[in-house]
Amino acid sequence: MNKFLLKWLINGAIIVAFLMYYSDASLLGAAIAATGLTIIAYLVGDQLILRNTNNLFATICDFVLTVIYFGAVSYILDWKLSWGETMFLALLVGAGEWVMHRYVFHEEPQTA
């Protein structure tokens, strides 16, 4: 649970700050969107993909997920994020995810 909270705080800080600057999102809307992405990325990206593959593949999946998620959310909520802004947001989130996967979620292999 501590790993999820850390992910939520880091992703939340990146996403909320970005959306507040580049879009018409309210603070509450940005926080809810960040929470939604964090939940999906934690369950799919960290618990499923990262455990079965490697950091690079999981980070690429997080990048793609962020582009799709915020492309859809931006369209549905009419936030007017351009595709370039969405890609830049995904790049920032991907960089944060790569660092978290590498240094925080990394667990030492068990030796028998």
Protein Blocks (a to p, Z undefined) as FASTA:
>chain_A
ZZmmmmmmmmmmmmmmmmmmmmmbdfklmmmmmmmmmmmmmmmmmmmmmmmmcfklmmmm
mmmmmmmmmmmmmmmnonopafklmmmmmmmmmmmmmmmmmmmmpccdddZZ
